[in-house]
Structure formats: structure tokens, C-alpha cells
Amino acid sequence: MRTVAVDEQTHTATEAVAEDLIERAYVDPASVRPKDAREIGRSFFDRLAHLEEGTHEYSYVRGCLIEMNLSLVRYAASRFKHRGVQEMEDIVQVGTIGLIKAIDRFELSREVEFTSFAVPYITGEIKRFFRDTSWAVHVPRRLQEARTELTKAQEELSSRLGRSPSTAELAELMQLDASEVSEAQKASNGYTSISLDAAVSGKDDESDTVLADFIGVDEERFELVESFQSLGPLIADLGERERRLIHLRFVEERTQSDIAAEIGCSQMHVSRLISKLLAKLRSGLTAAE
């Protein structure tokens, strides 16, 4: 009988400690240690299941679950800290979105630990973030995934062969066609980029030389395209005879003598008509500008 009494007292004391932890977590969820969050979380999920969504109490309990499990997000985020230039704070924020999705979809009836259920949501959200933001140039998802496999294959074969692997060797290891490997190699060039304003001066060169000074040229035809766009409405407003003259001279590139014979007048008269037309169009362009 005494043993039973001691067991009951111990059980009662354990329940009291658990209840105290739950109440403290309810007041200050950020203070909950990761090892306690697992057990306390079940109580909060049970409480959440009996609350009406959209109420203040529901939102509060949901918020407590988020705060109690932020350590899980930080753990998952730490595995990606060497994947790019993103700040860890950004990765944690993205992972928290995955945590919230997991909380909203978790059910105690699943008979699975919440941590096991939540981690795939958290890591999936982080991976999606890297996939959508890390690439300097957007490429299809299949090529993004192929790049990851390509990097692994290159490292493995380089270590094994002692040299850079060929496309055919990579294709054999990756079980892809050589053309698909080549496509992935080209796509890999879009992962990073260099700003045209990046300095390209030497170590001891303090000049303001930038990459844009060495690549690209001014495309004179851009201005020509703009002129065509501006001339379109002006030419549309011309009379039929005037448009005919423009077509013969500048589209068919006929001589003034040919045009004169075509429309039945002198070459001098054609010259005056064309000069007058050009002046009219120039005046229209100036007014438009």
C-alpha cells in the first residue's frame, strides 16, 4: 500500500510539473527549451484542435507553437548557411513559413512526432527559396536540379580520374544523354553574374575602369528603330501620292529618274517633292520630341 501511495505522489508531482511547464509556455513560449517543446507541443496541438479558427485564442495558441518551435527552424536553416550569400535571418524567415504550414496541417491523430512532420516542410520552403532566388538568370527547374547533380558528378569523377571528366563520362555517371549534360553545363553559367559596374583594374591600378568599358558597343540601329516607330504615324497621315513617292525612293530604292518616268513628271520635280516630304517628316519628328 505504501508503495502505491508513493507512486501516486510521484505521478501527481510529475503532472504538476508538466502543468506548470505548459502554463509557463502559454505565458512565455519563447522561454521553452527545445527538449521540452516536444511534450508541451502535444498539449498545445490538442488545445488548438478544440478552438475555433480565427478567434483570438486560436491565434495565440498557434503563435505559441510557432515560437516554441523556432529552434527547429534555426537548426534546419543552419544546414544551408554555406549555400549562398543570403543572410541567415532571411533563411530563418523563409523556414518559418514552412513551420507555419506544418503547424496548420499537423494532426495528433497522425501518431507521428511533430518534428518529423515539420522538418520536410521547413527544408522544402528553404530549398524553394534558394531555387527561386539564388540564380542570377532564371532557368527551368529541371536544369537547376541537373546543375546540382552535375556538380556532384564532376567532383566524384575528378577525384576518381585525377582530371576533368568529359561530357560523355558525366553523361554515363548521371545516366543522361550527352546533350542533356551539355545543356546543364550551359545553364550553370546562369547561376552567378558579374555587374557591368564591377571594377576590373589590377591590384595596383586605382583607375575607375569597369567591366562595361570592355564589353558591348553602342548599337546605332536602336536609334533607327526608334525613328521608324516615330515615323509610322507621320507617314500614315501622308496622302496616297506622297506615300507612293516614299515607297519608290526609300523602299524600292528607285532613282529619281525612274520615279519621274513612273509618275509622269520631270526628275527635278521629283527631287523637289522628295525634299519637301523629308522636310515635312523632320518637322513632324521634331514636334513629337
C-alpha positions as CSV (number, residue, x, y, z in Angstrom):
1,M,0.0,0.0,0.0
2,R,2.9,2.4,0.9
3,T,4.5,1.7,-2.5
4,V,1.3,2.6,-4.3
5,A,0.9,5.8,-2.3
6,V,4.5,6.8,-3.2
7,D,3.9,6.1,-6.8
8,E,0.7,8.2,-6.7
9,Q,2.5,11.1,-5.1
10,T,5.3,10.8,-7.7
11,H,2.8,10.7,-10.5
12,T,0.9,13.7,-9.1
13,A,4.1,15.7,-8.7
14,T,5.1,14.9,-12.3
15,E,1.7,16.1,-13.6
16,A,2.1,19.2,-11.5
17,V,5.5,20.0,-13.1
18,A,4.1,19.3,-16.6
19,E,1.1,21.5,-16.0
20,D,3.4,24.3,-14.7
21,L,5.6,24.0,-17.8
22,I,2.6,24.2,-20.0
23,E,1.2,27.3,-18.3
24,R,4.6,29.0,-18.4
25,A,4.9,28.1,-22.1
26,Y,1.5,29.6,-22.6
27,V,2.6,32.9,-21.0
28,D,6.1,33.0,-22.5
29,P,6.5,30.4,-25.3
30,A,10.0,31.7,-26.3
31,S,11.3,30.5,-22.9
32,V,10.5,26.9,-23.7
33,R,13.6,24.7,-24.2
34,P,13.8,22.7,-27.4
35,K,13.7,19.4,-25.4
36,D,10.5,20.4,-23.6
37,A,8.8,21.7,-26.7
38,R,8.1,18.2,-28.0
39,E,5.9,17.2,-25.0
40,I,4.4,20.6,-24.4
41,G,3.6,20.9,-28.1
42,R,1.2,17.9,-27.9
43,S,-0.8,19.7,-25.3
44,F,-0.9,22.9,-27.4
45,F,-1.9,21.0,-30.5
46,D,-4.7,19.3,-28.5
47,R,-5.9,22.7,-27.3
48,L,-5.6,24.2,-30.8
49,A,-7.8,21.4,-32.2
50,H,-10.7,22.4,-29.9
51,L,-10.6,26.1,-30.7
52,E,-12.4,27.9,-33.4
53,E,-10.1,29.1,-36.2
54,G,-9.9,32.8,-36.5
55,T,-10.5,33.6,-32.8
56,H,-8.0,35.4,-30.6
57,E,-7.4,32.3,-28.5
58,Y,-6.7,30.2,-31.6
59,S,-4.3,32.8,-33.0
60,Y,-2.5,33.0,-29.6
61,V,-2.1,29.2,-29.2
62,R,-0.9,29.0,-32.8
63,G,1.6,31.7,-32.2
64,C,2.9,29.9,-29.1
65,L,3.5,26.8,-31.2
66,I,5.4,28.9,-33.7
67,E,7.6,30.5,-31.1
68,M,8.3,27.1,-29.3
69,N,9.5,25.5,-32.5
70,L,11.7,28.3,-33.9
71,S,14.7,26.4,-32.7
72,L,13.7,23.7,-35.2
73,V,13.7,26.3,-37.9
74,R,17.2,27.6,-36.9
75,Y,18.5,24.1,-36.9
76,A,17.2,23.4,-40.4
77,A,18.4,26.8,-41.6
78,S,22.0,26.2,-40.3
79,R,22.3,23.3,-42.8
80,F,22.0,25.9,-45.7
81,K,24.3,28.6,-44.4
82,H,27.0,27.8,-47.0
83,R,24.7,27.6,-49.9
84,G,24.8,31.3,-51.0
85,V,25.1,34.9,-50.0
86,Q,21.7,35.1,-48.3
87,E,21.7,36.3,-44.7
88,M,20.8,33.6,-42.1
89,E,18.0,35.8,-40.9
90,D,16.4,35.6,-44.4
91,I,16.7,31.8,-44.4
92,V,15.1,31.5,-41.0
93,Q,12.2,33.7,-42.1
94,V,11.6,31.5,-45.1
95,G,11.9,28.4,-42.9
96,T,9.4,29.8,-40.5
97,I,6.9,29.9,-43.4
98,G,7.4,26.2,-43.7
99,L,6.9,25.8,-39.9
100,I,3.6,27.6,-40.1
101,K,2.4,25.4,-42.9
102,A,3.4,22.3,-40.9
103,I,1.5,23.6,-37.8
104,D,-1.6,24.3,-39.8
105,R,-1.6,20.8,-41.3
106,F,-0.5,18.7,-38.4
107,E,-2.9,16.4,-36.6
108,L,-2.3,14.5,-33.4
109,S,-4.1,11.5,-34.9
110,R,-1.2,11.0,-37.3
111,E,0.7,9.4,-34.5
112,V,3.9,10.9,-35.6
113,E,6.2,13.4,-33.9
114,F,5.7,17.0,-34.9
115,T,9.4,17.5,-35.5
116,S,9.5,14.6,-38.0
117,F,6.4,16.1,-39.7
118,A,7.7,19.7,-39.8
119,V,11.3,19.3,-41.0
120,P,10.3,18.4,-44.6
121,Y,8.0,21.5,-44.7
122,I,10.8,23.7,-43.4
123,T,13.6,22.4,-45.6
124,G,11.3,22.3,-48.6
125,E,10.5,26.0,-48.2
126,I,14.2,26.9,-47.8
127,K,15.1,24.9,-50.8
128,R,12.4,26.6,-52.9
129,F,13.8,29.9,-51.7
130,F,17.3,29.1,-52.9
131,R,15.9,27.7,-56.2
132,D,14.0,30.9,-56.9
133,T,16.5,33.5,-55.7
134,S,20.0,32.1,-56.0
135,W,20.1,32.0,-59.8
136,A,21.2,35.2,-61.5
137,V,19.3,34.1,-64.6
138,H,16.1,32.2,-64.4
139,V,16.3,28.7,-65.9
140,P,13.8,25.8,-65.8
141,R,13.7,23.8,-62.6
142,R,14.9,20.6,-64.3
143,L,18.1,22.4,-65.3
144,Q,18.5,23.8,-61.8
145,E,18.3,20.3,-60.4
146,A,20.6,19.0,-63.1
147,R,23.2,21.6,-62.1
148,T,23.3,20.1,-58.6
149,E,23.7,16.6,-59.9
150,L,26.3,17.8,-62.4
151,T,28.4,19.4,-59.6
152,K,28.4,16.2,-57.6
153,A,29.3,14.1,-60.7
154,Q,32.1,16.4,-61.6
155,E,33.6,16.2,-58.1
156,E,33.3,12.4,-58.0
157,L,34.8,11.8,-61.4
158,S,37.6,14.4,-60.9
159,S,38.6,12.7,-57.7
160,R,38.4,9.3,-59.3
161,L,40.1,10.1,-62.6
162,G,42.5,12.7,-61.5
163,R,41.4,15.1,-64.3
164,S,38.4,16.9,-65.5
165,P,35.8,14.4,-66.8
166,S,34.5,14.6,-70.3
167,T,30.8,15.2,-71.2
168,A,30.4,11.6,-72.2
169,E,31.8,10.4,-68.8
170,L,29.5,12.7,-67.0
171,A,26.5,11.6,-69.0
172,E,27.3,7.9,-68.2
173,L,27.5,8.6,-64.5
174,M,24.4,10.8,-64.4
175,Q,22.5,8.4,-66.7
176,L,21.6,11.2,-69.1
177,D,22.2,11.9,-72.7
178,A,25.3,13.9,-73.6
179,S,23.1,16.7,-75.0
180,E,21.3,17.0,-71.6
181,V,24.6,17.2,-69.8
182,S,25.8,19.9,-72.2
183,E,22.5,21.8,-71.6
184,A,23.1,21.6,-67.9
185,Q,26.6,22.9,-68.3
186,K,25.5,25.9,-70.2
187,A,22.7,26.5,-67.7
188,S,25.2,26.5,-64.9
189,N,26.7,29.7,-66.3
190,G,23.4,31.4,-65.3
191,Y,23.9,30.7,-61.6
192,T,26.1,33.7,-60.9
193,S,26.7,37.0,-62.7
194,I,29.0,40.0,-62.6
195,S,27.9,43.5,-62.6
196,L,28.8,45.7,-65.5
197,D,29.9,48.2,-62.9
198,A,32.4,45.7,-61.4
199,A,36.0,47.1,-61.3
200,V,38.4,45.2,-63.5
201,S,41.6,47.2,-62.6
202,G,44.7,45.4,-61.5
203,K,46.0,45.2,-57.9
204,D,48.0,48.4,-58.1
205,D,45.7,50.2,-60.6
206,E,43.5,52.8,-58.9
207,S,41.7,53.8,-62.1
208,D,37.9,53.7,-62.4
209,T,37.9,51.1,-65.1
210,V,34.8,48.9,-65.1
211,L,33.7,45.8,-67.0
212,A,31.3,47.8,-69.1
213,D,34.3,49.6,-70.7
214,F,35.5,46.3,-72.3
215,I,32.3,44.6,-73.4
216,G,29.4,45.7,-75.5
217,V,29.1,48.6,-78.0
218,D,26.6,51.3,-78.7
219,E,24.1,49.9,-81.1
220,E,23.4,52.6,-83.6
221,R,20.4,50.7,-85.0
222,F,18.5,51.2,-81.8
223,E,18.1,54.9,-82.7
224,L,17.0,53.8,-86.2
225,V,14.3,51.6,-84.7
226,E,13.0,54.5,-82.6
227,S,12.9,56.7,-85.7
228,F,10.9,54.1,-87.5
229,Q,8.4,53.9,-84.6
230,S,8.1,57.7,-84.6
231,L,7.8,58.0,-88.4
232,G,5.0,55.4,-88.6
233,P,2.1,57.7,-87.6
234,L,3.6,60.6,-89.7
235,I,3.7,58.5,-92.9
236,A,0.2,57.2,-92.2
237,D,-1.0,60.8,-92.3
238,L,0.5,61.5,-95.8
239,G,-1.5,61.4,-98.9
240,E,-1.5,58.4,-101.3
241,R,0.8,60.1,-103.8
242,E,3.3,61.2,-101.1
243,R,3.4,57.6,-99.6
244,R,3.9,56.3,-103.2
245,L,6.9,58.6,-103.6
246,I,8.4,57.5,-100.2
247,H,7.9,53.8,-101.2
248,L,9.5,54.1,-104.6
249,R,12.5,56.1,-103.3
250,F,13.3,54.5,-99.9
251,V,11.7,51.0,-100.1
252,E,12.3,50.1,-103.7
253,E,15.4,52.4,-103.8
254,R,14.5,53.7,-107.3
255,T,16.4,56.6,-108.8
256,Q,14.7,60.0,-109.2
257,S,14.8,59.5,-113.0
258,D,12.9,56.1,-112.6
259,I,10.4,57.7,-110.3
260,A,9.9,60.6,-112.7
261,A,9.1,58.2,-115.6
262,E,6.8,56.2,-113.3
263,I,4.6,59.1,-112.2
264,G,4.9,61.2,-115.4
265,C,6.9,64.3,-114.4
266,S,10.4,65.7,-114.6
267,Q,13.3,64.4,-112.4
268,M,13.7,68.0,-111.0
269,H,10.1,68.0,-109.9
270,V,10.5,64.6,-108.2
271,S,13.6,66.0,-106.4
272,R,11.6,69.0,-105.1
273,L,8.7,66.7,-104.0
274,I,11.0,64.4,-102.1
275,S,12.9,67.3,-100.4
276,K,9.5,68.8,-99.4
277,L,8.4,65.4,-98.0
278,L,11.5,64.9,-96.0
279,A,11.3,68.4,-94.5
280,K,7.7,67.7,-93.5
281,L,8.6,64.5,-91.8
282,R,11.6,66.0,-90.0
283,S,9.4,68.8,-88.7
284,G,6.9,66.2,-87.5
285,L,9.6,64.3,-85.7
286,T,10.9,67.5,-84.0
287,A,7.4,68.4,-82.9
288,A,6.9,64.8,-81.5
289,E,10.1,65.1,-79.5
